[in-house]
Amino acid sequence: MKHLAVTVLAMALAVSTGRAASAEDALPEDVIEIQSCIEGVRDYNASADPGQEASRDECIGTIARPCLDTDEGQSTYGMMECHGRELAVWDSMLNDNYTALKDAVSDTEFRALRDTQLKWIAYRDAKCEWPAVFFEGGTISGPISASCLNEATARRANELAEYLGWTQN
């Protein structure tokens, strides 16, 4: 069963090249689209009333949602491809934020961040493997796992961006 979960998870990460989604797979237009959304949130927050600020998390789905609405996004593979495209962008942003934090905090703080990040990766992977177990490897498990990886990675990228922002104040 564990082997099946890992297989489905690997499928969920697959992109058209057959490799797992990575920063190198992020399409420039997808990066621009998500960065534009984040800038829009930042601009909105600059003039928002206290307590009415928007969250960077509102940008999750910027690439996947419209992609899922296309004919190509209706198949199991297409759904995983849509989430994989967006995951590549968020994964790149997460890695950039992590690297920037490494340079912005003390060695002690970075060791704690590294330990936390390793635990978070284990949690995210276990959480996102669960659909393959629950649905016994059914075809819906791939898109659900891919969506889970995309959302969890995006939220973590945004968390690290927030910490990074605090180091710059």
Secondary structure, 3 states (H helix, E strand, C coil): CHHHHHHHHHHHHECCCCCECCHHHCCHHHHHHHHHHHHHHHHHHHHCCCCCCCCHHHHCCCCHHHHHCCCHHHCHHHHHHHHHHHHHHHHHHHHHHHHHHHHHCCHHHHHHHHHHHHHHHHHHHHHHHHHHHHCCCCCCHHHHHHHHHHHHHHHHHHHHHHHHHHHCC
